[in-house]
């Protein structure tokens, strides 16, 4: 997660967010540092970003502006929208009231931890 000012376009932070992904362990061998593909809606349609993602060996799955949506991407985008909805259940995160970025980031981390804990607790019972 990257916290920015209120009116910053999301597409400007795409590469910084991808570069900030930590290694994912679990399988034998070297941990994977990059995702195989990046899903985005038409707001992320940008040729420079597409070129940079391909340079990083990441497949951009982004609809072009003015063309029909990619078939089947709605199922995958639902996961992202559901995550935002879960975070907005924490009313303090729906609107950012903290002036200090560190406090807001701490509350988001705490909310993510609580969401994961509740899901794990539900799956065990």
MIMI-717230 format. One record per residue: residue in three letters; x, y, z of N, C-alpha, C, O in turn; chain; residue number from 1. Coordinates in nm, 4 decimals. Layout:
! residues N
{"ALA", {X, Y, Z}, {X, Y, Z}, {X, Y, Z}, {X, Y, Z}, "A", NUM}
...
! end
This chain:
! residues 125
{"UNK", {0.0833, -0.1166, 0.0000}, {0.0000, 0.0000, 0.0000}, {0.0885, 0.1238, 0.0000}, {0.1896, 0.1297, 0.0699}, "A", 1}
{"UNK", {0.0490, 0.2215, -0.0788}, {0.1179, 0.3497, -0.0826}, {0.0148, 0.4572, -0.0529}, {-0.0909, 0.4612, -0.1158}, "A", 2}
{"UNK", {0.0447, 0.5437, 0.0419}, {-0.0443, 0.6545, 0.0753}, {0.0030, 0.7785, 0.0018}, {0.1203, 0.8151, 0.0084}, "A", 3}
{"UNK", {-0.0901, 0.8434, -0.0689}, {-0.0576, 0.9639, -0.1445}, {-0.1525, 1.0756, -0.1046}, {-0.2403, 1.0570, -0.0204}, "A", 4}
{"UNK", {-0.1339, 1.1904, -0.1654}, {-0.2249, 1.3024, -0.1430}, {-0.3621, 1.2670, -0.2016}, {-0.3775, 1.1655, -0.2694}, "A", 5}
{"UNK", {-0.4603, 1.3515, -0.1744}, {-0.5987, 1.3204, -0.2090}, {-0.6234, 1.3105, -0.3589}, {-0.6946, 1.2199, -0.4021}, "A", 6}
{"UNK", {-0.5684, 1.3986, -0.4385}, {-0.6027, 1.4033, -0.5800}, {-0.4924, 1.3526, -0.6722}, {-0.4797, 1.4002, -0.7850}, "A", 7}
{"UNK", {-0.4135, 1.2581, -0.6266}, {-0.3078, 1.2010, -0.7090}, {-0.3671, 1.0859, -0.7897}, {-0.4370, 1.0007, -0.7350}, "A", 8}
{"UNK", {-0.3391, 1.0837, -0.9190}, {-0.3885, 0.9775, -1.0051}, {-0.3180, 0.8466, -0.9694}, {-0.1963, 0.8441, -0.9508}, "A", 9}
{"UNK", {-0.3949, 0.7384, -0.9600}, {-0.3386, 0.6091, -0.9197}, {-0.2334, 0.5574, -1.0167}, {-0.1392, 0.4896, -0.9756}, "A", 10}
{"UNK", {-0.2483, 0.5884, -1.1436}, {-0.1567, 0.5338, -1.2441}, {-0.0138, 0.5831, -1.2223}, {0.0810, 0.5181, -1.2665}, "A", 11}
{"UNK", {0.0032, 0.6966, -1.1550}, {0.1381, 0.7484, -1.1310}, {0.2142, 0.6646, -1.0283}, {0.3370, 0.6705, -1.0229}, "A", 12}
{"UNK", {0.1430, 0.5871, -0.9472}, {0.2065, 0.5080, -0.8412}, {0.2167, 0.3599, -0.8759}, {0.2617, 0.2806, -0.7932}, "A", 13}
{"UNK", {0.1764, 0.3213, -0.9954}, {0.1734, 0.1801, -1.0324}, {0.3112, 0.1147, -1.0223}, {0.3259, 0.0099, -0.9595}, "A", 14}
{"UNK", {0.4101, 0.1755, -1.0830}, {0.5438, 0.1143, -1.0852}, {0.6080, 0.1125, -0.9469}, {0.6774, 0.0170, -0.9119}, "A", 15}
{"UNK", {0.5853, 0.2172, -0.8684}, {0.6398, 0.2193, -0.7322}, {0.5775, 0.1085, -0.6471}, {0.6452, 0.0469, -0.5647}, "A", 16}
{"UNK", {0.4491, 0.0842, -0.6676}, {0.3813, -0.0213, -0.5925}, {0.4316, -0.1595, -0.6339}, {0.4518, -0.2463, -0.5490}, "A", 17}
{"UNK", {0.4516, -0.1797, -0.7632}, {0.5031, -0.3080, -0.8121}, {0.6457, -0.3295, -0.7638}, {0.6819, -0.4410, -0.7263}, "A", 18}
{"UNK", {0.7266, -0.2249, -0.7641}, {0.8656, -0.2379, -0.7178}, {0.8742, -0.2631, -0.5679}, {0.9743, -0.3168, -0.5204}, "A", 19}
{"UNK", {0.7718, -0.2255, -0.4929}, {0.7731, -0.2428, -0.3484}, {0.7233, -0.3774, -0.3000}, {0.7159, -0.3999, -0.1792}, "A", 20}
{"UNK", {0.6890, -0.4674, -0.3904}, {0.6388, -0.5995, -0.3506}, {0.7534, -0.6796, -0.2907}, {0.8572, -0.6957, -0.3550}, "A", 21}
{"UNK", {0.7366, -0.7307, -0.1676}, {0.8439, -0.8097, -0.1062}, {0.8482, -0.9504, -0.1663}, {0.7516, -0.9933, -0.2295}, "A", 22}
{"UNK", {0.9590, -1.0225, -0.1475}, {0.9665, -1.1602, -0.1977}, {0.8596, -1.2482, -0.1333}, {0.8299, -1.2351, -0.0146}, "A", 23}
{"UNK", {0.8030, -1.3373, -0.2128}, {0.7001, -1.4288, -0.1646}, {0.7630, -1.5657, -0.1484}, {0.8030, -1.6285, -0.2464}, "A", 24}
{"UNK", {0.7716, -1.6119, -0.0241}, {0.8323, -1.7417, 0.0042}, {0.7243, -1.8492, 0.0061}, {0.6056, -1.8191, -0.0066}, "A", 25}
{"UNK", {0.7651, -1.9718, 0.0217}, {0.6699, -2.0805, 0.0332}, {0.7052, -2.1993, -0.0538}, {0.6967, -2.3135, -0.0087}, "A", 26}
{"UNK", {0.7443, -2.1747, -0.1765}, {0.7831, -2.2831, -0.2651}, {0.9342, -2.3025, -0.2583}, {1.0073, -2.2092, -0.2251}, "A", 27}
{"UNK", {0.9809, -2.4226, -0.2895}, {1.1253, -2.4442, -0.2918}, {1.1917, -2.3579, -0.3994}, {1.1338, -2.3324, -0.5050}, "A", 28}
{"UNK", {1.3111, -2.3147, -0.3710}, {1.3845, -2.2338, -0.4679}, {1.3862, -2.0876, -0.4286}, {1.3486, -2.0506, -0.3174}, "A", 29}
{"UNK", {1.4300, -2.0066, -0.5207}, {1.4424, -1.8631, -0.4961}, {1.3034, -1.7992, -0.4872}, {1.2176, -1.8267, -0.5711}, "A", 30}
{"UNK", {1.2802, -1.7141, -0.3861}, {1.1488, -1.6506, -0.3744}, {1.1189, -1.5605, -0.4943}, {1.2076, -1.4926, -0.5461}, "A", 31}
{"UNK", {0.9941, -1.5611, -0.5370}, {0.9510, -1.4795, -0.6501}, {0.9351, -1.3357, -0.6051}, {0.8734, -1.3097, -0.5018}, "A", 32}
{"UNK", {0.9904, -1.2408, -0.6817}, {0.9857, -1.0995, -0.6449}, {0.8803, -1.0216, -0.7230}, {0.8385, -0.9143, -0.6795}, "A", 33}
{"UNK", {0.8372, -1.0733, -0.8361}, {0.7431, -0.9991, -0.9202}, {0.6210, -1.0852, -0.9490}, {0.6302, -1.2077, -0.9563}, "A", 34}
{"UNK", {0.5064, -1.0197, -0.9652}, {0.3894, -1.0963, -1.0091}, {0.4032, -1.1330, -1.1563}, {0.4806, -1.0713, -1.2295}, "A", 35}
{"UNK", {0.3286, -1.2328, -1.1988}, {0.3318, -1.2713, -1.3406}, {0.2560, -1.1709, -1.4257}, {0.2947, -1.1428, -1.5392}, "A", 36}
{"UNK", {0.1474, -1.1167, -1.3703}, {0.0661, -1.0218, -1.4460}, {0.0110, -0.9157, -1.3516}, {0.0091, -0.9331, -1.2298}, "A", 37}
{"UNK", {-0.0337, -0.8056, -1.4110}, {-0.0933, -0.6967, -1.3340}, {-0.2301, -0.6667, -1.3948}, {-0.2412, -0.6350, -1.5132}, "A", 38}
{"UNK", {-0.3341, -0.6772, -1.3118}, {-0.4705, -0.6490, -1.3562}, {-0.5041, -0.5047, -1.3248}, {-0.4707, -0.4545, -1.2175}, "A", 39}
{"UNK", {-0.5697, -0.4384, -1.4176}, {-0.6095, -0.2997, -1.3941}, {-0.7273, -0.2627, -1.4811}, {-0.7513, -0.3241, -1.5851}, "A", 40}
{"UNK", {-0.8008, -0.1616, -1.4378}, {-0.9117, -0.1142, -1.5188}, {-0.8614, -0.0088, -1.6164}, {-0.7410, 0.0142, -1.6274}, "A", 41}
{"UNK", {-0.9534, 0.0546, -1.6866}, {-0.9142, 0.1484, -1.7921}, {-0.8426, 0.2722, -1.7381}, {-0.7771, 0.3432, -1.8143}, "A", 42}
{"UNK", {-0.8540, 0.2986, -1.6100}, {-0.7829, 0.4112, -1.5503}, {-0.6319, 0.3921, -1.5493}, {-0.5571, 0.4889, -1.5355}, "A", 43}
{"UNK", {-0.5868, 0.2679, -1.5638}, {-0.4438, 0.2379, -1.5631}, {-0.3872, 0.2231, -1.7041}, {-0.2723, 0.1827, -1.7217}, "A", 44}
{"UNK", {-0.4683, 0.2560, -1.8039}, {-0.4249, 0.2447, -1.9429}, {-0.3240, 0.3548, -1.9741}, {-0.3599, 0.4720, -1.9845}, "A", 45}
{"UNK", {-0.1985, 0.3162, -1.9886}, {-0.0911, 0.4098, -2.0176}, {0.0198, 0.3332, -2.0880}, {0.0724, 0.2360, -2.0338}, "A", 46}
{"UNK", {0.0555, 0.3764, -2.2083}, {0.1607, 0.3065, -2.2835}, {0.2949, 0.3049, -2.2115}, {0.3610, 0.2011, -2.2124}, "A", 47}
{"UNK", {0.3398, 0.4160, -2.1479}, {0.4670, 0.4082, -2.0739}, {0.4635, 0.3052, -1.9606}, {0.5619, 0.2349, -1.9376}, "A", 48}
{"UNK", {0.3499, 0.2962, -1.8895}, {0.3399, 0.1955, -1.7837}, {0.3404, 0.0541, -1.8406}, {0.4039, -0.0354, -1.7848}, "A", 49}
{"UNK", {0.2699, 0.0340, -1.9512}, {0.2700, -0.0977, -2.0153}, {0.4126, -0.1381, -2.0553}, {0.4544, -0.2518, -2.0334}, "A", 50}
{"UNK", {0.4859, -0.0436, -2.1137}, {0.6230, -0.0731, -2.1561}, {0.7123, -0.1062, -2.0369}, {0.7926, -0.1994, -2.0429}, "A", 51}
{"UNK", {0.6982, -0.0298, -1.9283}, {0.7803, -0.0557, -1.8091}, {0.7444, -0.1893, -1.7447}, {0.8326, -0.2600, -1.6958}, "A", 52}
{"UNK", {0.6160, -0.2244, -1.7442}, {0.5762, -0.3538, -1.6885}, {0.6331, -0.4676, -1.7727}, {0.6825, -0.5666, -1.7187}, "A", 53}
{"UNK", {0.6261, -0.4537, -1.9034}, {0.6833, -0.5575, -1.9900}, {0.8347, -0.5661, -1.9719}, {0.8917, -0.6751, -1.9766}, "A", 54}
{"UNK", {0.8998, -0.4520, -1.9514}, {1.0440, -0.4497, -1.9259}, {1.0774, -0.5271, -1.7980}, {1.1835, -0.5886, -1.7878}, "A", 55}
{"UNK", {0.9862, -0.5233, -1.7010}, {1.0039, -0.5970, -1.5754}, {0.9524, -0.7408, -1.5875}, {0.9471, -0.8124, -1.4875}, "A", 56}
{"UNK", {0.9151, -0.7837, -1.7066}, {0.8613, -0.9170, -1.7350}, {0.7309, -0.9429, -1.6608}, {0.7093, -1.0517, -1.6074}, "A", 57}
{"UNK", {0.6442, -0.8420, -1.6580}, {0.5111, -0.8527, -1.5995}, {0.4108, -0.8270, -1.7113}, {0.4196, -0.7266, -1.7819}, "A", 58}
{"UNK", {0.3155, -0.9184, -1.7268}, {0.2152, -0.9050, -1.8312}, {0.1065, -0.8070, -1.7867}, {0.0375, -0.8347, -1.6886}, "A", 59}
{"UNK", {0.0886, -0.6930, -1.8552}, {-0.0190, -0.6004, -1.8177}, {-0.1528, -0.6471, -1.8752}, {-0.1672, -0.6595, -1.9968}, "A", 60}
{"UNK", {-0.2495, -0.6726, -1.7890}, {-0.3847, -0.7109, -1.8304}, {-0.4737, -0.5913, -1.8004}, {-0.5412, -0.5862, -1.6975}, "A", 61}
{"UNK", {-0.4725, -0.4949, -1.8923}, {-0.5404, -0.3668, -1.8728}, {-0.6214, -0.3366, -1.9982}, {-0.5685, -0.3411, -2.1093}, "A", 62}
{"UNK", {-0.7498, -0.3059, -1.9805}, {-0.8340, -0.2705, -2.0952}, {-0.7899, -0.1365, -2.1522}, {-0.7484, -0.0470, -2.0785}, "A", 63}
{"UNK", {-0.7991, -0.1238, -2.2823}, {-0.7684, 0.0040, -2.3483}, {-0.8896, 0.0953, -2.3395}, {-1.0035, 0.0489, -2.3428}, "A", 64}
{"UNK", {-0.8648, 0.2251, -2.3283}, {-0.9736, 0.3224, -2.3273}, {-1.0424, 0.3215, -2.4633}, {-0.9761, 0.3195, -2.5671}, "A", 65}
{"UNK", {-1.1749, 0.3232, -2.4625}, {-1.2504, 0.3242, -2.5865}, {-1.2773, 0.1867, -2.6447}, {-1.3450, 0.1759, -2.7470}, "A", 66}
{"UNK", {-1.2265, 0.0816, -2.5826}, {-1.2519, -0.0540, -2.6315}, {-1.3343, -0.1297, -2.5276}, {-1.3409, -0.0872, -2.4122}, "A", 67}
{"UNK", {-1.3973, -0.2409, -2.5660}, {-1.4753, -0.3176, -2.4683}, {-1.3848, -0.3748, -2.3591}, {-1.2648, -0.3934, -2.3790}, "A", 68}
{"UNK", {-1.4448, -0.4019, -2.2447}, {-1.3681, -0.4582, -2.1334}, {-1.3184, -0.5980, -2.1666}, {-1.3773, -0.6680, -2.2491}, "A", 69}
{"UNK", {-1.2102, -0.6380, -2.1022}, {-1.1560, -0.7720, -2.1198}, {-1.2533, -0.8708, -2.0557}, {-1.2943, -0.8529, -1.9410}, "A", 70}
{"UNK", {-1.2893, -0.9737, -2.1295}, {-1.3879, -1.0698, -2.0819}, {-1.3311, -1.1502, -1.9641}, {-1.2189, -1.2005, -1.9709}, "A", 71}
{"UNK", {-1.4081, -1.1614, -1.8584}, {-1.3692, -1.2406, -1.7427}, {-1.2869, -1.1670, -1.6396}, {-1.2575, -1.2234, -1.5342}, "A", 72}
{"UNK", {-1.2484, -1.0430, -1.6654}, {-1.1657, -0.9708, -1.5685}, {-1.2477, -0.9271, -1.4470}, {-1.1917, -0.8978, -1.3414}, "A", 73}
{"UNK", {-1.3800, -0.9229, -1.4618}, {-1.4661, -0.8823, -1.3515}, {-1.4551, -0.9736, -1.2306}, {-1.4599, -0.9272, -1.1167}, "A", 74}
{"UNK", {-1.4403, -1.1041, -1.2551}, {-1.4249, -1.1991, -1.1447}, {-1.2978, -1.1712, -1.0660}, {-1.2955, -1.1831, -0.9435}, "A", 75}
{"UNK", {-1.1937, -1.1345, -1.1364}, {-1.0666, -1.1070, -1.0701}, {-1.0682, -0.9705, -1.0025}, {-1.0112, -0.9543, -0.8946}, "A", 76}
{"UNK", {-1.1330, -0.8723, -1.0649}, {-1.1423, -0.7389, -1.0056}, {-1.2307, -0.7409, -0.8809}, {-1.2164, -0.6545, -0.7945}, "A", 77}
{"UNK", {-1.3211, -0.8370, -0.8702}, {-1.4091, -0.8462, -0.7540}, {-1.3279, -0.8619, -0.6261}, {-1.3662, -0.8083, -0.5221}, "A", 78}
{"UNK", {-1.2178, -0.9336, -0.6319}, {-1.1333, -0.9535, -0.5145}, {-1.0794, -0.8197, -0.4648}, {-1.0756, -0.7951, -0.3442}, "A", 79}
{"UNK", {-1.0379, -0.7334, -0.5570}, {-0.9853, -0.6022, -0.5208}, {-1.0957, -0.5165, -0.4591}, {-1.0755, -0.4537, -0.3552}, "A", 80}
{"UNK", {-1.2118, -0.5142, -0.5231}, {-1.3228, -0.4336, -0.4718}, {-1.3693, -0.4843, -0.3356}, {-1.4051, -0.4050, -0.2486}, "A", 81}
{"UNK", {-1.3690, -0.6154, -0.3170}, {-1.4071, -0.6721, -0.1878}, {-1.3079, -0.6312, -0.0791}, {-1.3474, -0.6058, 0.0347}, "A", 82}
{"UNK", {-1.1807, -0.6248, -0.1134}, {-1.0784, -0.5828, -0.0173}, {-1.1016, -0.4383, 0.0263}, {-1.0922, -0.4068, 0.1449}, "A", 83}
{"UNK", {-1.1320, -0.3504, -0.0694}, {-1.1627, -0.2118, -0.0335}, {-1.2861, -0.2044, 0.0556}, {-1.2894, -0.1261, 0.1505}, "A", 84}
{"UNK", {-1.3872, -0.2850, 0.0261}, {-1.5093, -0.2852, 0.1074}, {-1.4788, -0.3314, 0.2497}, {-1.5310, -0.2748, 0.3457}, "A", 85}
{"UNK", {-1.3950, -0.4333, 0.2638}, {-1.3589, -0.4800, 0.3982}, {-1.2825, -0.3731, 0.4755}, {-1.3038, -0.3558, 0.5955}, "A", 86}
{"UNK", {-1.1939, -0.3016, 0.4075}, {-1.1197, -0.1947, 0.4750}, {-1.2111, -0.0797, 0.5141}, {-1.1881, -0.0149, 0.6162}, "A", 87}
{"UNK", {-1.3140, -0.0532, 0.4349}, {-1.4054, 0.0569, 0.4666}, {-1.5015, 0.0231, 0.5790}, {-1.5729, 0.1110, 0.6273}, "A", 88}
{"UNK", {-1.5049, -0.1045, 0.6224}, {-1.5822, -0.1375, 0.7420}, {-1.5200, -0.0726, 0.8654}, {-1.5878, -0.0485, 0.9653}, "A", 89}
{"UNK", {-1.3915, -0.0450, 0.8571}, {-1.3242, 0.0293, 0.9630}, {-1.3447, 0.1773, 0.9312}, {-1.2746, 0.2338, 0.8473}, "A", 90}
{"UNK", {-1.4395, 0.2382, 0.9973}, {-1.4863, 0.3719, 0.9604}, {-1.3754, 0.4765, 0.9574}, {-1.3829, 0.5733, 0.8818}, "A", 91}
{"UNK", {-1.2743, 0.4573, 1.0383}, {-1.1649, 0.5542, 1.0415}, {-1.0843, 0.5519, 0.9121}, {-1.0152, 0.6489, 0.8812}, "A", 92}
{"UNK", {-1.0919, 0.4427, 0.8360}, {-1.0162, 0.4316, 0.7119}, {-1.0960, 0.4750, 0.5900}, {-1.0378, 0.5003, 0.4845}, "A", 93}
{"UNK", {-1.2278, 0.4841, 0.6022}, {-1.3097, 0.5246, 0.4876}, {-1.2737, 0.6665, 0.4440}, {-1.2669, 0.6958, 0.3247}, "A", 94}
{"UNK", {-1.2508, 0.7536, 0.5412}, {-1.2038, 0.8902, 0.5155}, {-1.0783, 0.9087, 0.5981}, {-1.0776, 0.8773, 0.7172}, "A", 95}
{"UNK", {-0.9742, 0.9582, 0.5386}, {-0.8484, 0.9766, 0.6113}, {-0.8558, 1.1036, 0.6949}, {-0.8605, 1.2145, 0.6416}, "A", 96}
{"UNK", {-0.8569, 1.0858, 0.8269}, {-0.8622, 1.1992, 0.9195}, {-0.7243, 1.2357, 0.9725}, {-0.7016, 1.3501, 1.0118}, "A", 97}
{"UNK", {-0.6314, 1.1396, 0.9741}, {-0.4980, 1.1651, 1.0294}, {-0.4165, 1.2521, 0.9349}, {-0.4149, 1.2304, 0.8138}, "A", 98}
{"UNK", {-0.3496, 1.3501, 0.9922}, {-0.2598, 1.4321, 0.9108}, {-0.1273, 1.3617, 0.8867}, {-0.0643, 1.3793, 0.7824}, "A", 99}
{"UNK", {-0.0864, 1.2826, 0.9831}, {0.0414, 1.2127, 0.9710}, {0.0227, 1.0808, 0.8978}, {-0.0620, 0.9992, 0.9342}, "A", 100}
{"UNK", {0.1022, 1.0618, 0.7953}, {0.0907, 0.9423, 0.7117}, {0.1216, 0.8160, 0.7909}, {0.0601, 0.7119, 0.7674}, "A", 101}
{"UNK", {0.2155, 0.8235, 0.8840}, {0.2539, 0.7046, 0.9605}, {0.1362, 0.6500, 1.0393}, {0.1184, 0.5285, 1.0483}, "A", 102}
{"UNK", {0.0551, 0.7391, 1.0967}, {-0.0612, 0.6942, 1.1738}, {-0.1629, 0.6249, 1.0828}, {-0.2153, 0.5188, 1.1168}, "A", 103}
{"UNK", {-0.1900, 0.6847, 0.9688}, {-0.2852, 0.6241, 0.8764}, {-0.2354, 0.4876, 0.8286}, {-0.3123, 0.3916, 0.8237}, "A", 104}
{"UNK", {-0.1080, 0.4789, 0.7938}, {-0.0509, 0.3515, 0.7493}, {-0.0570, 0.2463, 0.8601}, {-0.0801, 0.1284, 0.8331}, "A", 105}
{"UNK", {-0.0364, 0.2891, 0.9840}, {-0.0450, 0.1958, 1.0971}, {-0.1874, 0.1438, 1.1136}, {-0.2070, 0.0250, 1.1393}, "A", 106}
{"UNK", {-0.2867, 0.2307, 1.0992}, {-0.4257, 0.1870, 1.1099}, {-0.4626, 0.0924, 0.9960}, {-0.5377, -0.0028, 1.0172}, "A", 107}
{"UNK", {-0.4115, 0.1170, 0.8767}, {-0.4386, 0.0268, 0.7636}, {-0.3738, -0.1090, 0.7893}, {-0.4354, -0.2122, 0.7627}, "A", 108}
{"UNK", {-0.2523, -0.1109, 0.8400}, {-0.1851, -0.2380, 0.8714}, {-0.2613, -0.3144, 0.9789}, {-0.2772, -0.4361, 0.9700}, "A", 109}
{"UNK", {-0.3078, -0.2432, 1.0797}, {-0.3864, -0.3066, 1.1855}, {-0.5171, -0.3629, 1.1296}, {-0.5567, -0.4740, 1.1648}, "A", 110}
{"UNK", {-0.5834, -0.2876, 1.0438}, {-0.7081, -0.3346, 0.9837}, {-0.6838, -0.4587, 0.8980}, {-0.7621, -0.5535, 0.9030}, "A", 111}
{"UNK", {-0.5767, -0.4588, 0.8200}, {-0.5445, -0.5762, 0.7378}, {-0.5164, -0.6981, 0.8251}, {-0.5574, -0.8094, 0.7921}, "A", 112}
{"UNK", {-0.4468, -0.6771, 0.9357}, {-0.4188, -0.7871, 1.0283}, {-0.5482, -0.8424, 1.0872}, {-0.5653, -0.9639, 1.0971}, "A", 113}
{"UNK", {-0.6387, -0.7536, 1.1260}, {-0.7666, -0.7986, 1.1814}, {-0.8499, -0.8739, 1.0777}, {-0.9134, -0.9742, 1.1104}, "A", 114}
{"UNK", {-0.8501, -0.8272, 0.9554}, {-0.9243, -0.8959, 0.8488}, {-0.8687, -1.0366, 0.8282}, {-0.9450, -1.1328, 0.8196}, "A", 115}
{"UNK", {-0.7365, -1.0490, 0.8203}, {-0.6742, -1.1809, 0.8024}, {-0.7023, -1.2714, 0.9211}, {-0.7331, -1.3893, 0.9038}, "A", 116}
{"UNK", {-0.6919, -1.2170, 1.0413}, {-0.7169, -1.2965, 1.1622}, {-0.8604, -1.3473, 1.1651}, {-0.8839, -1.4633, 1.1992}, "A", 117}
{"UNK", {-0.9562, -1.2628, 1.1301}, {-1.0970, -1.3040, 1.1282}, {-1.1204, -1.4114, 1.0235}, {-1.1961, -1.5054, 1.0479}, "A", 118}
{"UNK", {-1.0576, -1.3997, 0.9084}, {-1.0743, -1.5019, 0.8031}, {-1.0144, -1.6347, 0.8475}, {-1.0742, -1.7402, 0.8260}, "A", 119}
{"UNK", {-0.8959, -1.6302, 0.9098}, {-0.8341, -1.7537, 0.9569}, {-0.9155, -1.8172, 1.0692}, {-0.9293, -1.9393, 1.0753}, "A", 120}
{"UNK", {-0.9686, -1.7346, 1.1569}, {-1.0505, -1.7841, 1.2673}, {-1.1770, -1.8500, 1.2138}, {-1.2198, -1.9535, 1.2650}, "A", 121}
{"UNK", {-1.2367, -1.7906, 1.1113}, {-1.3581, -1.8446, 1.0515}, {-1.3307, -1.9777, 0.9799}, {-1.4132, -2.0689, 0.9842}, "A", 122}
{"UNK", {-1.2153, -1.9879, 0.9146}, {-1.1839, -2.1094, 0.8395}, {-1.1496, -2.2265, 0.9322}, {-1.1664, -2.3424, 0.8944}, "A", 123}
{"UNK", {-1.1027, -2.1971, 1.0508}, {-1.0677, -2.3048, 1.1458}, {-1.1884, -2.3604, 1.2170}, {-1.1853, -2.4752, 1.2614}, "A", 124}
{"UNK", {-1.2967, -2.2818, 1.2299}, {-1.4129, -2.3326, 1.3026}, {-1.5141, -2.3952, 1.2113}, {-1.6178, -2.4428, 1.2575}, "A", 125}
! end
